[in-house]
């Protein structure tokens, strides 16, 4: 699969209040024979991307961030995609499709919130360190493929020139459920990675009980540590007194 990803713009902006803070802003424009992507970001995090299926730009900053508008960005991304396709065709012809250097992905799976049986949650599958895109991510529940409630983020560049991507799936966990995140990439040579996440059997600690339990455990460990310290302090003091008495007795015998 031929692929070309171009890092079009990377620069540093310095904001100064009482101290200088540096932020790395970047634009990523990429295309292949199956995919296309235009993305703006800062410090490795996505701020905006073009959704070519919905034919519009999508701002992805969190709600607490200062709002930023990207007027005309989607229209610009369409033009950039045309340029990317032309560059891709030129590179394929010039280099005669040389073998690509590939890096396989690493995958981890974890819940977004504390797990409570029967309570809605989100499982997150983080796929990182791969090159080049694309990567295919699929989900399963108890060995049955799941497509409903599944989302995949844009490809995001890392500082080592590889990429990472997040996929998520909405779940309502039941005891004993087995969820799987399967990742396929060209570097895996037809052997997809699958990470499993198993819902614990029995009751799951509630959000109020867990901090209380941990606090009680910490308090108990603290008492044990204090008791141990007192024991060795008293033992050490007793030993010092005993040594002093023995030495005094020896000195008296010497002078006699």
Order of alpha helices (4+ residues) and beta strands (2+ residues): beta-beta-beta-beta-beta-alpha-beta-beta-beta-beta-beta-beta-beta-beta-beta-alpha
